[in-house]
């Protein structure tokens, strides 16, 4: 599975902010220039800049720069305007050294340092000069930089340098900041965190990062990554069944063996109607096409067995309903609810399961709660589904699956 979304993004649009800030600062410095060999060409450069005549402006700025006996402030002003023009021409590599020199000129107020360092960081990021981004970014943090997007860029630079732990810390801060503000974390940030954990050999951290990706970006590839490893584990039948159900819910089940395994679990559990519908769905999705004859024949027999058993189950349903009404305990009602769910009659399954759980005496309340949550979800009752899934707690393996179902409910999968 290809999950190579952890690309480093260049802040092309953000660099435009630099132009406005530098231009304003440069215009403020122009009246303070007293040396005519600097002031005259600088003023001509300002006029050319206003007309977007970038090459003319650079020629005049070079003339000002050749003047002898420039004061430190005059050099600062020339550098400011030259950097501004170079950024307009997207000559970031030439602009960066000028801005770096001005950073320690003494003419930048402490209150402006956060913004200036951020601008320089953005330019180095645009150049993919990560070795420069890191020291500038660390300095930005020390003087009080806190913007989530800039922290994320610094985190990406650390990732590019294979400092995965630092990348996780900075991107984690950025993600938390966006989340607390009610926003949605950037997909690329989450992918870089996941990849960083993977590179550190931290499978638990990578799994949690993938869970966050599914939470905000419930794409089939992400769901497959999250579910495949769990399905391949040695699970109990009920855990495996609910993983298969979730795989079908999010649209990632495409293996003929998985369809057949799910069918066999359902037949063993006494839920032939769902077994039949699973096999029919597999054939409709053409997952059984192009199989060798012996295997295809075996799967067809499974399909026929499920269909025959489902027909018998449907015939016995009225008697089953009467038994559930008479029983003082909840087991019959839960069994009836499971049967309704198997038949796809979720509007009947939900109340039967609820009644059975309320009566008590249920043999497997965890499975009853899980099926109740699925029934509510199928009916579009997401809040009720989440409430039911959150009641699955006694069995850690089932609780883990229930949490994934909660994720599906919340993400609209």
FIVO-770452 format. One record per residue: residue in one letter; x, y, z of N, C-alpha, C in turn. Coordinates in pm, whole numbers, plus 32768, in hexadecimal, padded with zeros to 4 digits. Example, Ala and Ser with C-alpha at 12.3 -4.5 7.8 and 13.67 -1.06 7.14 Angstrom:
<sites>
a85277DC7830C84CE7E3E830C85287EB6830C s85057F1F82C485577F9682CA850A80038313 
</sites>
This chain:
<sites>
x80537F8980008000800080008057807D8000 x803C80DA7FA5808E81527F9C804F81C27FEE x809681E980578066825880AA80CE82C780AC x810C82E1803A817983438034814283D08025 x80F783FB808D80C08483808B811684E380DE x818484B1811581D28503816F8234855B8120 x81FF85A580BE825385FD80708266868180BB x82D686C2809F82F2874380DD82B587AF8086 x8260880080BF821A88668072826388EC8079 x8270892C800782AE89B0800382458A1B8014 x825F8A7F806A81FA8AE4808981F58B538021 x81D58B337FA581D58B977F3A81798C0D7F57 x81018BF07F8780A28C5A7F9F80C98CAE8018 x81038C6B807D81238CB480F881938D1780DF x81F08CF8808382608D52806A822F8DDA803A x81BA8DDD7FFC81838E5D7FCE81728EBF8041 x81588E8C80B9814A8EE3812F81CB8F2F814A x823A8EF3812882BC8F31813E82C78FB480F2 x82918FB6807A829F902B8024826190A78063 x81EA9096809881A5910880D481F1913F814A x822190E581A082689110821882EA915781F4 x8338911E819B83B89159817783A791DE8130 x834391E680D8832B92628090830A92D380F0 x82B292B7814E828C931E81AF8305934D81FF x835892EE822B83CE93128279843093658225 x8441933C81A6849F9384814F847194128133 x83EF9421812183BB94A8810883CE95018181 x83C694C881F883DB95178270846C9545827D x84C994F782488557951982548582958381F0 x853D958D817D856A95E4811185819676813B x852896B58186853E974281AB85B697578206 x85EB96EE8242865996FC82A286E196F2825E x86E396E181DB876096D68192879397638171 x8809978381A188419809818C88AC980E8121 x88ED979E810389569798809E8916979E8014 x892C98087FC588EA98147F42891097A57EE1 x898B976C7EF089B596FF7E978969967D7EB6 x8929967D7F2B88D2960D7F4F884196337F3B x881F96AA7F6B879396D47F6B875696E47EE0 x87A3971D7E82876B97357DFD874B96B37DB4 x87AB96557DA8878895D77D64872295847DB2 x872695937E3886C395497E878637957B7E6B x862896017E5E85A596397E3F8577960D7DB4 x85D796067D5685B595D77CCF858B95437CD3 x85CB94F87D2985A7946B7D38851A945D7D71 x84F894B77DD1847294B57E0B840894D07DA1 x842595337D4C83C695547CE283B894E07C7E x842794A07C5C8422942F7BFF83D993B97C3F x83EE93AA7CC083A9933E7D07831293527D01 x82E593CE7D14825693EC7D0E821A93CD7C87 x826C93D37C1F823E93B57B97825793227B71 x828892D57BD282A892477BBE831592347B54 x836E92967B4D83E0928C7AF3845592537B43 x845291D07B5584AF91917BB28540919F7B87 x855E918E7B0785E891957ADA861F92237AE7 x85CB92857AC985F593117ADA8612932D7B6D x85BA92FC7BC485CD93107C54865192D27C82 x8670925A7C5386ED92187C7B876692657C49 x875E929A7BD087CE92E87B9A87E993617BF2 x878293A77C1B8791941D7C7087C293F77CFB x879693857D2E87C293597DB3885593307DAF x888192F37D40890F92D37D31896393527D2D x892D93B87CED897294397CE9898094727D76 x8916946C7DC3891B949E7E4E897E944C7EA0 x898393CB7E8489DA93737ED18A6E938E7EB4 x8A8B93C67E3C8B1793E27E198B4A94637E58 x8AF194AF7E928B1A952D7ED28B7C95127F42 x8BE0956B7F508C43955C7FB98C12959B803B x8C4C956D80A78C3395A4812D8B9E95A18152 x8B5D953181318AD19522815A8ACB950B81F0 x8A689544822F8A52952A82BD8A1394A082CD x8A209465834489DF93E3835B894993E7833C x890A945A835A887A94638342885B946A82AE x88B394AD8262889F94B581D188AE942A8192 x890F93DE81C389209355819088A5930081B1 x88719315822887F892CD8252878592EB81F2 x8774936C81D18705939481798716935980EC x878F935980B987A8932180348788928B8035 x87B89248809B879D91B780A58708919A80AA x86BE91EE80F5862E91DA810185E991DF8079 x8608924A802F85C4925A7FAF85F291F27F49 x867491D47F4C86A691737EED866790E97F07 x865B90C57F86861B90457FA9858A90437F7D x854690B57F8F84B990BD7F6784A890A67ED1 x84FE90E67E8284F590D77DF1851890487DC8 x857F90117E0485A98F897DE2853C8F227E02 x84F58F387E6F84878EDE7E9084188EEB7E28 x83FE8F667DFC839A8F797D9283C28F2D7D14 x84448F267CF984768EDF7C8384898E4A7CA0 x84628E207D1B84718D957D4885038D667D47 x855C8DC37D5985EA8DA37D6786098D987DFD x85CE8D2F7E3985D48D227ECB86628D097EFD x86B18CC17EB087398CA27EDC878D8D217EE8 x87748D857E9387BD8E047E9A87858E5E7F08 x87048E527F2486C58EA77F8A86EC8E7C8017 x86F78DF9802E870C8DC580B687878DFF80FB x87FF8E0480BB88748E3A810188638ECC812C x881D8F1980DA88058FA680FC87B18FB1817A x874A8F5E818286F38F6081F8873E8F2E8273 x87948ECB826187E28E9882D1883F8F038309 x887E8F5082AF88D78FBA82DD88899023832B x8813904382FA87C290A9833E878C907983C4 x87818FF583D487488FBF8450879B8FE884C9 x881D8FF484B788759018852788AE90A48518 x886590F784CF8897917F84B5888291DD852B x882591B985838805921285F28796927485D1 x87659272855586FD92D0852D86719292852E x86689216855885E591D4855F85BA91D185F1 x85449205860D85119209869784F8917B86C9 x850B9169874A84F590E48786846890B3876C x84089111876A837D90EB8753836490BA86C6 x83BF90DA866A83B090AE85DE83FC902E85C0 x844B8FFF862184A68F908605845C8F0E85E4 x83EC8EF4862883A08E7A860B83758E778579 x833D8EE6854B830F8EED84C183818EE4845E x83F28F27847C84628F258420849F8E998414 x84AE8E56848584E58DCE848284868D6F8439 x84058D83844C83A48D30840683B08D43836F x83C18DC0834483CF8DDB82B6844C8D98827D x84B98D9F82C985358D61829B85268CC88297 x84E28C9182F984C88C0082FB84798BD68280 x84168C26825C83C28C0581E884148C058168 x84708C64815D84C38C6A80E4851F8BF180DC x855E8BCD814B85B48B56814A85628AD88130 x84E78AD6816184918A638147846E8A5D80B2 x84588AD28077843C8AD77FE884B28A9F7F98 x852A8AB67FCA85A48A867F8985C389F57FAD x857289BC8009858B8936803D8616892E807D x8642899C80B386C289A280F786AB8984818A x8693890481A7866988DD822E86D588F48296 x875388EF826C87BF890982CA87BB899982FC x878389F482AD87718A7F82D786EE8A938322 x86878A4882F986048A55833A860F8A3783CE x865A89CE83F1865F89A1847C86978A0B84DA x870F8A4484C3873F8AAA852186E88B288525 x86B48B5084B0865B8BC484AE85DB8BA584FC x85A78B2C84E8852E8B05852F85418AFC85C6 x85B28AC685F085CE8ABE868085DA8B4986BD x86178BA2867286218C2D86A285968C6D86A9 x85448C4E864784B98C808644846D8C5086C0 x84808BD186E4843E8B9C875B846E8BE387DA x84F08BFF87E185288C3E885984F58CCB886F x84D78D12880284A68D9C8812840E8DA2881C x83CF8D2D8826833F8D2B883E82E88D0087CB x83228CCB876082D18C9C86F082778C288718 x81F98C2E86EE819A8BC7871881378B9C86AC x81388BDB863A80D58BBE85D280DC8B2A85AA x80678AE985A580628A59858A809E8A388501 x807D8A86849B80AE8A66841481468A6E840D x81808ACE845482118ADD845182548A6F84A1 x82198A498512824D89D6855E824D89598506 x81E2894984BA81D988D58463824688D683F8 x8262894A83C182CC8954835D8354892F839A x836B895D841483E7893A845883EC88A48472 x837A886B8497837287DB84AA8390878F842A x836287C383B9837D878483388413878A8317 x845287FA833B84E288078323852F87A08376 x8506878D83F28547872884468531869C840B x84BA868483D6849E8603839784FD85EC8321 x8511865482D0856A8649825D85F986298288 x861E8653830186A48638833686A885B88389 x8639856D8386862D84EC83CC863084F98464 x861085708495860185828526856D856C8544 x854684ED854984B884CB854E847884EF85D4 x84C384E386408489850386C38466859786CB x84C085ED869A84A4867E869B8431869F863D x842B865985CD83BE866D856E8338864D85AF x833285DF85F882B785B7863C828E862086A2 x82EF865286EF82D086B5875782958734871C x82D5876986B482A887E8867A822487D9862E x8219876F85DE819C87598595812C873685F5 x814D86EC866080E886CD86C580B1874C8705 x810A87AB872380DE882C875B8083887686F9 x80AA8875867A805B88BA86137FD1887A8605 x7FCE87F586057F4F87AC85F87EF587C98670 x7F2D87C586E87EDE87E287607EA88870875E x7EF988CD87307ECE8959872B7E58896C86CD x7E5F892E86577DF2893885F67D7488F4862C x7D878880866A7D15883686A07CCF8885870F x7D1E88C287687CE4890F87D77C99898A87A5 x7CC489BC87327C808A3186F77C058A0986A8 x7BE6898786A87B70895786617B87893B85CE x7C06893785A57C24891F85187C46888E84FC x7C678873847F7C8C87EC84537D2187EA8435 x7D6D879584787DFD878E845D7E19876B83CC x7E8387A383987EAB8788830E7ECB86F482FB x7E9986BB828F7EAF862D82727F44860C8267 x7F8F86668228801F864E82188067864C829F x803C86A282FD807A86A283818066861A83C4 x7FED85E883BE7FCE856783FC801D84F783BA x802D84FE83388079849782F2810D849A8317 x81448512832A81D1851C834F81E684E683DD x818785028436818F84CA84BE818C843284B7 x812F83FB846881268369845981A983308424 x81DE837083BC82598340837F82CF834C83E1 x82D083B58431833B83C78494833A835684FA x82C38335852B82B882C5858982E782438548 x82C2822F84CC82EC81B68485838481AF847A x83C18220845984528223844C8498820D84D2 x8452822C853F8489821485C4846C818585F5 x8421813A85A483FD80B385CB839180AE8635 x8347811A864582DE812386AB825781038669 x82348083866981B880598626813C808E866E x8143809986F380D280CD873D80B8815F8719 x812381AE87158115823B86EE80E3824A8660 x811781F6860580EB81FB8579805781D7856E x802D817585BF7FA0814E85BE7F4581BE85EE x7F6F820386577F1F8272868B7F1982E48625 x7F8882FD85E07F898365857A7F2D833F8506 x7F2B82BE84E27ED1829184797E40829E84A3 x7E26828685237D9E829785577D7183288547 x7DCC838685617DAC8414854F7D94843384BB x7DE183F584627DCB840A83D37D4083DA83AA x7D19836483DC7C95833083BC7C28838983F8 x7C4283BD846E7BE0841384B07BC0848F845C x7C2684CD84237C10854983D87C0885338341 x7C4884CA830F7C4B84AE827F7C2E84198269 x7BB083F182757B8D8361826F7B95832681E2 x7C0C832481AC7C2182EE81267C308256812C x7C0A821080C27C18817E80C17CA6814E80DF x7D0B819180A77D95816780BF7DB8816C8154 x7D8A81D481987DA881E182267D5D81778278 x7CE0816082547C9380F782997CD5806F8283 x7D018055820A7D417FD581EE7DBE7FC38242 x7E0D802C824C7E878027829D7E658008832E x7DF98046835E7DD2803683EA7D997FAB8406 x7D4E7F7483A57D077EF583BE7D547E788393 x7DA57E84832A7DE67E0C82F47E387DC1835C x7E887E0A83A87EDE7DC7840A7E8B7D838476 x7E1B7DBF849B7DC47D8385017D817D0584CB x7D537D0A844F7D117C9684147D717C218407 x7DF07C3F83EE7E537BD383DC7E7F7B958461 x7E5B7BD484D17E7F7B9D85537E2C7B218571 x7E567AD685D87E087A6486047D9C7A978663 x7D227AA386327CB37ADB867E7C4B7A70869F x7BFA7A8C87027B857A3987197B237A5286A8 x7AC679F786957A667A0586287A157A858633 x79EB7AA886AC79967B1F86B879E47B9F869B x7A647BA486C37AB77C1886A17ACC7C1E860A x7AED7BAC85CF7B057BA8853E7A877BCE84F1 x7A157BA0851F79977BBF84DB797E7C5684DB x79927C97854D79787D27855479DF7D798509 x7A597D4484FA7ABC7D8584A47A937D798412 x7A637D0283EA7A337CEF836179BB7D4A8345 x79617D5283A678ED7DAA839479187E3B837F x797C7E6583CB79AD7EEE83BD79F27F018335 x7A3F7E9C830B7A807EA482877A197EB68219 x79A87E6F8224793C7E8081C278FD7F0A81CF x78EC7F39824A78AD7FBB826278FB802C821E x79818024822779D4809081EF7A0280748161 x79D58002812979EB7FE6809C7A767FB98075 x7AB87F6C80CD7B407F4280AB7B4F7EA980A2 x7AE07E6080AC7AE97DCE80A87AE77DA08017 x7B567D667FE97B5E7D417F5C7BA27CBA7F45 x7BB77C6D7FB17BF87BEB7FA47B917B7B7FA7 x7B937B1F7F477B337AB07F497B407A5C7FC8 x7BBA7A4A7FF77BCF79FB80717B8D7A3E80EA x7B917AC380F07B527B0A815F7ABA7AFD8159 x7A827B0480E079F17AF280D279C87A678102 x7A157A0380DC79F2797981027A0879638198 x7A74799981CD7A8C798B825D7A1D79CD82AE x79F37A43828379857A8882C779067A3582BE x78EC79FB824A787679A682377878792F8295 x78EA78F082A278F4787A82F878E0789E838B x7915791083B57900793C843F786B79568458 x7829799583F8779B79B3840777477934840C x776778D383B9771E785483BA7731780D8440 x77AB7810847377C777D384F4777E781B8565 x776C789D8555772878EC85BC769078E385B1 x765D789C854D75CD7890853B758D790A84FD x75D8794D84A475A579C5846175B079B183C9 x7565795083947572792D83067544799A82A5 x74E379EB82D074B37A53827475227AB78254 x756D7ADF82BA75DD7B3A82A1764A7AF38251 x76607A72826F76C27A248224769F7A24818F x761F7A10817375F27A0E80E876077A9680A6 x75E57B0080EE75F37B8780B476867BA9809C x76E07B7780F3776F7B8E80E0779F7B4B8060 x77787ACE804C77A27A887FD477697AC97F56 x76EB7AF17F5D76AE7B327EE976F67BB57ECA x771C7BFE7F3277657C7C7F1E77ED7C617EDD x782E7BF67F0878AF7BD27ECC78A37BB37E38 x783A7B677E1578267B487D8778027BC57D37 x77B27C1C7D76778D7C987D3178087CF17D19 x78667CEC7D7878E17D3B7D6A794A7CF67D14 x79287C7E7CE3797F7C307C897A037C077CCA x7A037BF87D4F7A7F7BCF7D917A9B7B3B7D7B x7A367AF07D517A497A617D397A647A3F7CA7 x7A6E7AA87C557A8D7A917BC87B1E7A637BB7 x7B377A1A7B4F7BBF79F27B287C0579987B8F x7BB7794A7BD97BF378EB7C377C0378637BF2 x7C6078127C207C6D778B7BEA7BEE773D7C09 x7BCE76DD7BB67B4C769A7BBB7B2F76597C43 x7B8F76107C7C7B7575CC7CFB7B5476307D69 x7B9A769D7D697B8277047DCF7AFC77497DB5 x7AE077677D387A6277A87D1579EC774F7D3A x79F976CC7D21798D766F7D43797776687DDA x79E4766B7E2679D976677EB8799076E37EED x79B277547EB5797177CF7EE178DE77D27EB8 x78C0779A7E44783477967E1877E2773E7E75 x781D76CF7EA577D576797F0577B876C67F86 x781877157FB1780377678029778F77C98012 x778B78027F9D771F78607F7B769878197F81 x768F77A27F49761277577F4775E8772D7FD4 x764B77038025762D76DC80AF75F3775180FD x763077C680EC7601783C8134757478628107 x755C7859808574D8787D8050746B78208084 x7489779E80897429773A80BB740D774F814F x74777764819C74667779822C741B77FA8249 x7430786181F873EB78E0820C735578D181F6 x73307881819372A1786A8178725E782481ED x72A077C282277269777C829C725F77DA8314 x72C2782E832472C2788D8394724C78ED838A x72317918831071C2797482F9713D7932831D x712E78B1830170B2786A831E709A785B83B4 x7108784F840170F9783B849270ED78BC84E0 x70F2792C849C70F279AE84E0707579C88532 x6FFA79AC85006F8179C785526F83797E85D8 x6FAE790085D86FB478B58656701D78F186B3 x7087791D867A70F3795B86C770C079DC8709 x70707A2986C070397AA686F66FDE7A8B876D x6F8E7A1F87646F3479FE87D36F8479D3884F x6FEF7987883A7042795C88AB708179D488F1 x70AD7A3488A470ED7AAB88DD708B7AFB8933 x700F7B0289076FAA7B4D89546F8C7B0989D9 x6F8E7A8489DB6F6B7A3A8A546FDF7A2F8AB8 x70597A338A8970CD7A178ADE70E17A848B48 x70F87A5E8BC6710E7ABF8C31719A7AFC8C2D x71F77AB88BE9727F7AEF8BDF72957B2B8B55 x73067B728B48731E7BBC8ACC73607B6F8A5C x73897AF28A7673D67AA98A1173877A948990 x73057A6E899D72B57A57892472A37AD988D4 x728E7B48891C727E7BC888D672FE7BF0888E x736F7BD888CF73EF7BF7888E74047B9E8815 x73E87B1C882473F77AC087B4739C7AEB8740 x73237B16876272C77B4686FB73017BC386B7 x733A7C1D870973777C9586D273EB7C758675 x743B7C13869A74AA7BE9864574767BB185C1 x74067B6885C973CB7B30854F73957B9F84F5 x734F7BFF8532731D7C7184E373927CB9849E x73FE7CCF84EA74737D1384B074AD7CC1843D x74B07C3D844F74E27BE483E6748F7BF18367 x740D7C06837973B27C16830773B57CA382CC x73FF7CFD830E74037D8782E0738D7DDA830F x733F7DA2836D72CA7DE983A272F47E368421 x73447E9C840E73817EE2847F731B7F3284D1 x72AF7F5A849072477FA384DA72037F498540 x72047EC5852B71D07E65858D723E7E3385EA x72B87E2D85B773287DFA860773457E54867E x73447ED88669736A7F3586D473107F29874F x72897F2E874172357F2187B8723D7E9787F9 x724D7E2D87AA72577DA687E372D77D998836 x73447DCB880273C27DC5884B73BD7E1B88C9 x73827E9188BE73757EEA893273227EA8899F x72B27E6A8977725A7E2889D972A37DB48A1C x72ED7D6789CE73357CF58A0673A07D208A6A x73E97D898A4974517DBA8AA374147DF28B24 x73A07E2F8B18735C7E668B8F73287DF68BE9 x72F77D888BAF72C77D178BFF73397CD38C4B x73AF7CCC8C0D74207C898C4B74237BF58C2B x74857BAF8C6474937B218C4A74C57B038BBF x750E7B608B8475407B4F8AFB75C87B098AFF x75DA7AA48AAB76557A558AAC76CE7AA48A7C x76BB7AF98A19772B7B4689E376FF7BD889D1 x76FA7C248A3E76CD7CAF8A3477287D0689DE x77A97CE289D478057D31898277DE7D2B88EF x77BE7CB388C077957CA58835770C7CE6881D x76B67CDD888176327D1D887576427DB48867 x769A7DF088B976B17E8188B176F07EA6882B x774C7E5387FD778D7E6F877D77277E6C870B x76D27E06870C766E7DFC86A176087E6C86AB x75E77E948726758B7F05873975C87F8386FD x76497F9A8716768B800F86DD7689800C8646 x76A27F97860B76A17F8A857976157FA58542 x75AF7F70858875257F87855C7503801C855B x7528806085C8750E80F285CE7559813A855E x75D4811185467623815384DD75E4813D8454 x75B480C4843A757280A783BB74F480FB83A9 x74B6811F8419743C81718415745B82068417 x74DB82298417750282B6841574FF82F9849C x74F482AB850774F082E3858F757D82DF85C9 x75D0833B85A1765E833685C576758346865B x762F83A18699764183B88728761C833B8778 x75AD82FB875375848280879775E8820F877D x761C820B8704767E81A386E276FB81B38738 x772D822E874277A582488793778D82228824 x77178244885776F6822288E276F9818B88F8 x76C5813F889976C480AC88A577528075889B x77A080A5883C78298075882D787D809088AA x7863810288E878B28127895F789180D189D9 x7827808089D1780580258A3E78517FA08A34 x789A7F8E89C578E87F1189B2796E7F2389F9 x79787EEA8A7279EF7F058AC37A2D7E8A8B06 x79E27E208B1A7A137DAF8B6A7A867D648B28 x7A827D5A8AA47AE77D118A587B3F7D768A0F x7BC37D7F8A307C1A7DE289F17C1C7DD98958 x7C1C7D5F89227C1F7D5088917B9F7D858851 x7B2D7D6688907AAD7D99885D7AA67E32886F x7ADD7E6288DD7ADC7EF388F57B2C7F3B888A x7B9C7F0088617BEE7F3C87F77B9E7F458775 x7B557EDB87537B037EDC86DA7A937F4386E7 x7A567F4A875E79EA7FAA87747A1B80398760 x7A968054878C7ACF80DB87797ADE80FC86E5 x7B00809786967B0980AD86067A7F80CA85CA x7A19808785FE799180A385D17967813085F9 x7991815D866E797681E7869879B682488634 x7A318227860D7A79827985AA7A2A82808528 x79F5820D84FD79A5820A84837927825F8490 x78E882568505786E82A3851B788A8339851A x78F783608559791783EF8563794A842884DE x798B83D5849079C484078411796183FD839E x78ED83C283B7788883B7834D78A3834682EC x78F682E583147917827582BA78A2821582AE 
</sites>
